[in-house]
Amino acid sequence: MHASPIALTVRRRQLRQGLAAAVAWIGLPLWHTARAQAAATPLPAVSEGPFYPAERWRLARGRDWDADLTQVAGIATAARGEHLALLLRVVDIRGRAVDGHTIEIWQCDAAGQYHHARTEGSAGDRDPGFQGFGAARTAADGSVRLRTIKPVPYPGRTPHIHVKLLAPGGRGEWTSQLFVAGTAANDRDFLWRQLGVDERRALAIALEPAPVPGQQAGLRWQSTHTLVLPG
Ligand SMILES: [Fe+2]
């Protein structure tokens, strides 16, 4: 007995749907596994460098050190450079959100100058509109929103953002550096060259053009990146 054209059409449709479901079923766990492996690389330790602004110095300066590094209290002009919205999310090794941890970042300004006790008063172009350092505490979903500038190179280094994770109550501290994915100068950077493939993936932030300026006027780039709390 031959199946009617309508029955054949229905069967073909069922076959296609079944195939799609099978691909989704097989593909989803693979995708999750790959993602979990990539995300499970604990934050690699990278040198703090010589320009971490000590808390005592920060307090003595009396400036604001909030999560927006592109605006400094009392300074009318915004930071020079290309502004970057940086959404960082902290998870543990199992992918669970880590809240109540402090994320600190610091980097040089658009002129390549760090804002630090060692560089204070030194000659050279400095950007008073750039905070140089900022901090925020992770929310319940493990995320913090920071606004800074796209890091620029300075002699001997590829563009990078220093980062420090601090557990509450002094229960832990992890220091590293974030690099910009796809930057050619990374391959010549002595610290980047010491990192393995997974470590590079864990530390390379991908920059995307920010949406058309509106509420976030002047924003040029955005990036979302996950940091895995070691151990
Ligand atoms: Fe640095």
Residues whose N, C-alpha, C, O or C-beta is under 5 A from the ligand:
A	BS01	LIG	G49
